[in-house]
Amino acid sequence: MQLYQVQIRRPDPRPFVGTSGCPSGCYFSAGVHEAIYSLLMMKHDFIAASANIENLDPEHLAVIIETLDGDGHGQQIAAVWIAKEQLRALLALRATRTHVTPAPSQVRDKLASFYLWCADHQDIPEIKTLATTIGKWQQPVIDAVLTGHSNAKAEAHNRTAKMVARTARGFANPHNQARRVRMATTRAARLSRRDRQRRRTRTVARAP
């Protein structure tokens, strides 16, 4: 999508640099977000800074929908993005975020809204694939929302291990790989332990 837009608006044959190779954030919607923001920046001639925005305010949301609604390609991107937002609305009910156990009826309603949207746009392959995947793992998803427990931490460590291997361009020594992965996945715990030790040291030093 980005290459197509760049070729139209920039016929210059010289090479150019994109950000698609280094997205930060959730991998599923990274391509959708990049396409949306690329279209907005090209249309209004600006470069946006990353502010780690979790939810868009209504004014900016209206600008995005209006821009994407201009042609068929943009409408498909908007449909995929809305499907992702429907799924986020479901996951936002989880007890670890709201500190309140959601009612099963709330989870069913959000899940039904997601499936209905996907059914109305099943001609888009990405939406069909997402709905199929969620349908396959529906019960684990429901359990995660109701109980607040999931394998998210294990998946995060798995992703970190893969990123370490990619950064190192592979490992010839499995012991070095295990050491690098262990250092990367325990960094937060080690920093927290170090901060506690520093605070304890300062407290002892100030004691009379």
N, C-alpha and C positions, 0 to 999 in steps of 0.2 A: 504494500500500500504506500509506504513512504517513498520507495524507489520510483513508483509510478508517478507520484505527485512531483517529486524532484525532477524527473525527466521532462515533465510537461512545463514546469515553471523555470527550469534551469537547463537550457539546451547546451550550456557550456560543457565540452567533453572532458574538462579537467577533473581529477578525482576529488571526492568530497568525503567528509567524515560524518558518521551517524552515531546515534546512541543506542541502537538496537542491540548491540553486543554486550551492553553493560546495564541492563535494567535493574533497578533496586525496588524491592517490594514484592508483592505476591506475583508469582510467575504466571498464574493462569490469566490474569487480566492485564499483564504488563503490555502486551501487544495492543490490546484494545485502548488502553490509556494513552500509549504513545501515538497511536493513529489519531485519536480525538484531539489531543493537544497539538499535534503537528498540523492538523487541518486548521485549528484555531489560530495558531501562530502565523501560518502562511497567509490566511485570509486577512488578519488584522495587522500583519507586519510587526511582530514583536517576538521576543524570546522570554519565556516564562522562567522564573526561578523556582526551584524545588522547595516547597514549604512543608512537605510531609502532611498534606491535607487529608484528613480522614473522611470528612463529609463536606460536600459543596453547599454553599448557601443558595437559596432559591434564585437569586439574580444570576449568578454564574451558571447554574444549572440550566436556566432558560436560554442563555447565550449558547451553550453547548448543544442543546436540543435543536434550536433554531438553525445553527450552522450545519449540523449533521442532516437535518431534514431537507437539505437543498437538492440532493440527488439520491439515486438508488444505492450507491455504495455507502454513503453516509447513513442512510436509513438502516442498512444492515449492521453497521458498526453500532448505531444507537440501540438496536434491538439486542445485540450481544451484550452491550454494556448494561442495559436494563435487566437482562437475565442475571447478570452477575450481581446487580444490586438487590434483586429479589432473593438471591441466595444469601447475601450478606445480611439482609433483614431477618432471615431465619436464624443465622448463626448469632445475631446480636441478642437473641433471647437467652443464650446460655447463662447458667447460674453464675459462672465465674466472672461474668461481666456485669450482670445486673444485681448480683448478690441476693437474688430471689429466684426460687425454683419456678420455672414457667409452668403454666397449666398445659396438659397434653393437647387441649383444644387449640391453644395458641400456636403450638408447633404444627399441628395439622393444617391450620388455616394458612400459615406462611408457606408451608410445603405445597399446599394446593395452589396458591397464587403463583408459585414458581413453576409448577407443572403446567398450569393453564397458559402462562405466558410462553413457555417452551412449545406447547402444542400449537399455539397460534402462529409460531414462527419456526415450525419444524423444517421448513425448506432451507434454512440456514444450517450448514453442516456443523458449525461450532456449537450452536445451541442444541442441536440434536445429540451431539456427542456428550455435552455436559449433562443433559437430562438423562441420558442412558447411564452415565457414570453415577449420578446421584441416585437413580433408581436401583442400581446394583448395590449401593452401599447405604440404602435408605435407613434401615434399622440402626446401624452404627451411628449414622448422623443424628437420628432422633435421640438415641441414648446419650450421645455427647452433649446435645443441647439440654436435655432434661437433667442429667447428672453433673454436667460440667467437667467430666473426665473424658480424655481422649488421648491419642498417641501423638499429639502435636509436638511434645518435647522430643520424642524419639525421632520423628520425622525431621525436626530441626537439626538434631545432631547428625542425622544421615545426610542432610543437605550440606552441612558444614564439612563433613568428611569428603564429600564429592568436590566441593569448592577447593579444599586444600589440595586434593589430587590434581585438579585442573590448574591451579596456580603454579604448582611444581612441575607441570607438564609430565606427570607420571612419576613413579618412584622405582628405582632399581633395587632398593634395599627395603624389604618389608618392615624391618625394625624402625627405620627412619620414618616410614609412612605412619606406623602406629604411634610413634612419638609425636609427630607433627599433629596428627588428628587429636591425640589426647591433650596437647597443649591448646589447640584451638577450641575444643569443646568444654574445657574447664577454665577458660579465661575469666568468665564472669565470677565463678566461685573463688578463684584465686585472688582476684581484685577485691572482692568483698571481704575475704579473710585478711588481706593485707590492710584494708581500711580499718577493720576492727582492731587489729594489732596496733596500728598507729594511734587510734583513739585511746586505747588502753595505756600505751606508753606515755601519751601526753597527760593522762589523768594521774598516773603514778608520779610523773615528773613535777606536777603542780602540787602534789600532796605535801603538807608540812612535815 
